[in-house]
Amino acid sequence: QVQLVESGGGLVQPGGSLRLSCAASGSIFEINTMGWYRQAPGQQRELVADITSGGRKDYADSVKGRFTISRDNTKNTMYLQMNSLKPEDTAVYYCNANTGWGNPEYDYWGQGTQVTVSS
C-alpha cells in the first residue's frame, strides 16, 4: 500500500507560479512511476507529467516548457513546478503512484489539490 498526500495548490494570477508537492509513504520502494494528473470540471482526468524511478520524464504537450516534474527520493516526495500559469490550467491536481509497471490495478491516488488561475 502507498499513501499520497498533496499540498501546494491555491489561487494564482495568470502568468504566476505554484509548486505542488506529493509526499509518499508506505510501500514506497515498490513505486515505479509517479505522476501528476488533473481534472477540470466536466472533463476527464488527464496526465500532466510523470517520472519513472530511473528519472525519465514525460509531459503533456499543453504544459511542456512551463511545468517541471521532479522527485526527491531522500524525502519520498515528488514536485510539480508550474510556471507561466494560464486560466486553462485550472483544475484539481492529483498525485499518482504506480507499483505495477503501468498496470492501472496498481495505481494509488492522493486526495487532490485545487489549482485556480484567475485574475
Solvent accessible surface area in square Angstrom, and as a share of the most:
residue,aa,sasa,rsa
1,Q,144,0.64
2,V,9,0.05
3,Q,91,0.40
4,L,12,0.06
5,V,90,0.52
6,E,7,0.03
7,S,61,0.40
8,G,37,0.36
9,G,29,0.28
10,G,30,0.29
11,L,133,0.66
12,V,22,0.13
13,Q,124,0.55
14,P,61,0.38
15,G,56,0.54
16,G,21,0.20
17,S,58,0.38
18,L,34,0.17
19,R,133,0.48
20,L,0,0.00
21,S,23,0.15
22,C,0,0.00
23,A,50,0.39
24,A,10,0.08
25,S,58,0.37
26,G,51,0.49
27,S,36,0.23
28,I,36,0.18
29,F,196,0.82
30,E,99,0.45
31,I,12,0.06
32,N,14,0.07
33,T,35,0.20
34,M,6,0.03
35,G,1,0.01
36,W,0,0.00
37,Y,56,0.21
38,R,16,0.06
39,Q,62,0.28
40,A,23,0.18
41,P,124,0.78
42,G,91,0.87
43,Q,116,0.51
44,Q,162,0.72
45,R,92,0.34
46,E,76,0.34
47,L,62,0.31
48,V,0,0.00
49,A,0,0.00
50,D,27,0.14
51,I,8,0.04
52,T,30,0.17
53,S,61,0.39
54,G,77,0.74
55,G,37,0.36
56,R,159,0.58
57,K,89,0.38
58,D,60,0.31
59,Y,52,0.20
60,A,26,0.20
61,D,120,0.62
62,S,62,0.40
63,V,0,0.00
64,K,117,0.50
65,G,88,0.85
66,R,32,0.12
67,F,6,0.03
68,T,68,0.39
69,I,0,0.00
70,S,42,0.27
71,R,52,0.19
72,D,41,0.21
73,N,102,0.52
74,T,126,0.74
75,K,137,0.58
76,N,56,0.29
77,T,16,0.09
78,M,0,0.00
79,Y,32,0.12
80,L,0,0.00
81,Q,59,0.26
82,M,0,0.00
83,N,60,0.31
84,S,60,0.38
85,L,2,0.01
86,K,83,0.35
87,P,75,0.47
88,E,122,0.55
89,D,1,0.00
90,T,38,0.22
91,A,3,0.02
92,V,44,0.25
93,Y,0,0.00
94,Y,35,0.13
95,C,0,0.00
96,N,8,0.04
97,A,0,0.00
98,N,7,0.04
99,T,24,0.14
100,G,17,0.17
101,W,202,0.71
102,G,58,0.56
103,N,59,0.30
104,P,103,0.65
105,E,144,0.65
106,Y,104,0.40
107,D,46,0.24
108,Y,49,0.19
109,W,98,0.35
110,G,10,0.10
111,Q,115,0.51
112,G,13,0.12
113,T,20,0.12
114,Q,87,0.39
115,V,0,0.00
116,T,41,0.24
117,V,4,0.02
118,S,54,0.35
119,S,126,0.82
